């Protein structure tokens, strides 16, 4: 079991997803794979069926509402002075409880080399929260940049389909390198260097305290993502995502994959923001009949919306056995 | 790419093509890395050149400590009753999102009494008392606990901060109405000025717009009469170089650098200004 976690961390840090060794397949999985081999599937018919059975953005709607509510709660708390959620995404107080973004706190601790109690408490609160719901859930359910980038990504995919532009990928490991470099820069310079260019902080503050020149940087990032590289910031740069990803390694909430239900149309990988975590849905790859999607998954639920056969679902660990 | 549709190419070539793409991707990744690092370190330029010396909110750590410890959440902005605290933009590099006070447009008038921005700060960038290992420059600490005039009759009249954010200075004595022997009548900064202040004689707790509180003075002493700290400033007879004795606003050691004098000064531009982060005797 420990192996499974290590593998998901390895992939998150930038490693290529590994094919399972022959010995790693369970008997159940082998049987399912065997019967699937003899199935003759008409992929065009499957695609049509898939489009008919898609849930038309159920999770998308829930997620966008949540994301907007969280971010607008900051805004109205300040504008109407109702003091529910004070501060910004980097650090805030929810009904008096300190909440401090893990990566911002890390940057401050490394740069300042001094930790005070409130900072420690706030970090702990956030750590526990995202440990429970899965670290990178932050990305797709709370990050304001995600909302913009997600729509920029749609535009990018559309333009690629129309052959107006082509997509350029980077090595995913570069995000891990950035994480280390930003940490080192904070230690060496004594400034929270990453915070200067963090679109999360910039957007959150712009929403609450009003727009500024800093939004220009966010626009540049979005243009880069639309015209050059799909979802570049979140995939290859953002250390916040990696920090939260690490928090969510042992999270009880995750997307789970049921091999028997899957027809391998590949619809899920097309919509996935982090498609490397979905490599197990490729025909013949899944070593067990049911498996959890790795730590880099943002729990956005788009694969669940799009899967026509219910092979992908949200699940809370332990609840499966109880219910 | 059209090459994808071509019939079988020798296996060897397929490998090379993939390797080529991998190499391209690797190079792209290096360029991306260099670009992002380059852009993020651009933030050092405004900081190193001390672009604009900003006045930080009360209780701020020394500037380098402040820059490293502030998490840029703006909770200090949210609690300030006069909204004196603003956040810097990206032209301040690493200072983006850091709080500052522009005294001329809205000074800190201590109308919160408790200096709530310090209470709100989650990272200890604003503190009532600095930890022993964090250095303070000479002249930043006031000699005696500052007495808040609004609380003068309370059992505990002092403010619970001991360090100044800056120091007031009569920058343009020639422009000063008091030095000229002139009075002042009307709204201190005109009808359009949005700045707010608490006047003890109006309401102990509620700041009102400056324009709603006009004055009628024989000799202008606005900076002296609105100063919230006891003994920080007074009008003193000073003999000028022509041998005339003129009443002149004089700043004393208890000045915390709150900036009320700068905000209220009716002369454009202000005759009295606050030098941010300046200590007594420096």
Interface residues (C-beta under 8 A of the other chain):
Chain A: X77 X78 X86 X87 X88 X90 X91 X92 X93 X98 X100 X101 X104 X105 X108 X111 X112 X114 X116 X118 X119 X122 X168 X169 X170 X171 X173 X174 X177 X178 X181 X182 X185 X189 X190 X191 X192 X193 X194 X195 X196 X197 X201 X202 X205 X208 X209 X212 X213 X214 X216 X217 X232 X236 X237
Chain B: X25 X26 X28 X29 X32 X33 X36 X37 X39 X40 X41 X43 X44 X47 X64 X65 X67 X68 X69 X70 X71 X72 X73 X74 X75 X77 X78 X79 X87 X89 X90 X91 X93 X94 X96 X97 X120 X122 X123 X124 X131 X134
